[in-house]
Amino acid sequence: MQEKLNPIDRKILRLLQHNADLSAAQIAEKVELSQSPCWRRIHRMQEEGLIERTVALLNPKLLGLTMTVFVNIKLSAHGRSNLQEFERAIVGYPEVLECYAMAGSSDFLLKVVCKDIGSYERFLRDQLLQRPHVLEAHSNIAMSEVKRTTELPLD
């Protein structure tokens, strides 16, 4: 898919990653195209799945979600059904923003946001550690946020 992206497509994607509120006319002006061809390019990239969706990025601190925790999960059993059961459960937890299946010393890495240490402890004890086959959960609390972006490198 990446080989199909010409420089104008890349410019459009950079602009949309930075500000998805831009209209097709505004984007067209910035990439030096007329509005219709620009809109067609955006629509094509949506159809091809390059643009998965358009969302609003919320400020977690202003919403009272001041704690970010990275949790390494190790399962006691690695059968396909155990992995799938854990993955299905994780999808249902709104506190879990990201979940990755890992190679190495842990099976999953979770990014969890919550209000404070008490709410994280309740989530850990009442949800994560109650999942069948969860052997270990190692929590790493983020002290400060140095960089947070959703923009992918397109060069």
C-alpha positions in Angstrom: 0.0 0.0 0.0 2.8 2.4 0.9 4.2 2.3 -2.6 0.9 3.7 -3.9 1.3 6.9 -1.9 2.7 9.7 -3.9 4.0 12.9 -2.3 0.6 14.6 -2.5 -1.1 11.7 -0.7 1.6 11.9 2.0 1.0 15.6 2.4 -2.7 15.0 2.8 -2.2 12.3 5.4 0.2 14.5 7.4 -2.3 17.3 7.4 -5.2 15.0 8.5 -3.0 13.5 11.2 -2.3 16.9 12.6 -5.9 18.3 12.2 -8.7 16.1 10.9 -11.1 19.1 11.2 -9.6 20.6 8.0 -12.1 20.7 5.1 -11.3 19.2 1.7 -11.0 22.8 0.4 -8.5 23.7 3.1 -6.5 20.6 2.5 -6.6 21.1 -1.3 -5.3 24.6 -0.9 -2.4 23.4 1.2 -1.4 20.6 -1.2 -2.0 22.8 -4.3 -4.8 20.7 -5.8 -8.4 21.6 -6.6 -11.0 20.5 -4.2 -12.6 17.6 -6.1 -9.4 15.7 -6.8 -8.3 16.2 -3.2 -11.6 14.9 -1.9 -11.3 11.9 -4.2 -7.8 11.1 -2.9 -9.1 11.3 0.7 -12.0 9.1 -0.1 -9.8 6.5 -1.9 -7.5 6.4 1.2 -10.5 5.9 3.4 -11.8 3.1 1.1 -8.3 1.4 1.1 -8.2 1.5 4.9 -5.2 3.9 5.1 -7.5 6.3 7.0 -9.2 4.0 9.5 -11.4 6.6 11.2 -11.5 10.2 12.4 -11.7 10.8 16.1 -11.4 13.6 18.7 -8.4 13.3 21.0 -9.4 14.1 24.5 -7.2 15.5 27.3 -7.0 12.8 30.0 -5.8 15.2 32.7 -8.7 17.6 32.2 -11.0 14.6 32.4 -9.5 13.6 35.8 -7.6 10.7 34.4 -4.2 11.7 35.8 -2.6 8.2 36.1 -1.1 6.2 33.3 0.2 2.7 34.1 1.9 0.3 31.8 1.2 -3.3 32.9 3.1 -6.4 31.8 0.8 -9.4 32.0 2.1 -13.0 32.2 -0.4 -15.8 31.7 0.0 -19.2 33.4 -1.2 -21.1 30.3 -0.6 -20.2 26.7 -3.2 -22.2 24.8 -5.0 -20.5 22.0 -8.3 -20.3 23.9 -6.6 -18.8 27.0 -5.0 -16.1 24.9 -8.3 -15.4 23.0 -10.3 -15.3 26.3 -7.8 -12.7 27.8 -7.9 -10.6 24.6 -11.8 -10.6 24.5 -11.9 -9.5 28.2 -9.3 -6.7 27.7 -11.3 -5.2 24.8 -14.2 -4.7 27.3 -12.2 -2.7 29.8 -12.5 1.1 29.1 -9.4 1.8 31.3 -7.2 -0.2 28.9 -6.3 2.2 26.0 -3.9 -0.2 24.3 -3.0 -3.9 24.5 -0.2 -5.6 22.7 0.6 -9.3 22.5 4.3 -9.5 23.3 7.3 -11.8 22.6 9.7 -12.0 25.5 9.2 -12.1 29.3 5.6 -11.0 29.3 2.6 -12.1 27.2 0.8 -8.8 27.0 1.6 -5.1 27.6 -1.3 -2.8 28.6 -1.6 0.9 28.7 -4.1 1.8 31.4 -5.5 5.2 32.4 -7.3 5.9 35.6 -8.2 8.6 38.0 -5.7 7.8 40.8 -3.8 5.0 42.5 -6.9 3.8 44.3 -8.9 3.4 41.1 -5.9 1.6 39.5 -5.6 -0.7 42.5 -9.4 -1.6 42.2 -9.0 -2.2 38.5 -6.0 -4.4 39.1 -7.5 -6.4 42.0 -11.1 -6.6 40.8 -10.6 -7.0 37.1 -7.1 -8.0 35.8 -6.1 -10.3 38.6 -9.5 -12.0 38.5 -9.0 -13.1 34.9 -8.4 -16.8 34.5 -4.8 -17.7 33.8 -3.3 -14.4 34.8 -0.2 -15.4 36.6 1.6 -12.1 37.1 0.9 -8.4 36.6 3.8 -6.0 36.8 2.8 -2.3 37.0 5.0 0.6 35.8 3.5 4.0 36.7 4.3 6.8 34.4 5.6 9.8 36.4 5.3 12.3 33.6 4.4 12.4 29.9 7.2 13.4 27.7 5.6 12.7 24.3 2.1 11.6 23.3 1.1 11.6 19.6 -1.0 9.6 17.2 0.8 10.9 14.2 2.7 8.2 12.3 6.0 9.0 10.5 5.3 9.1 6.8 8.7 9.7 5.4 
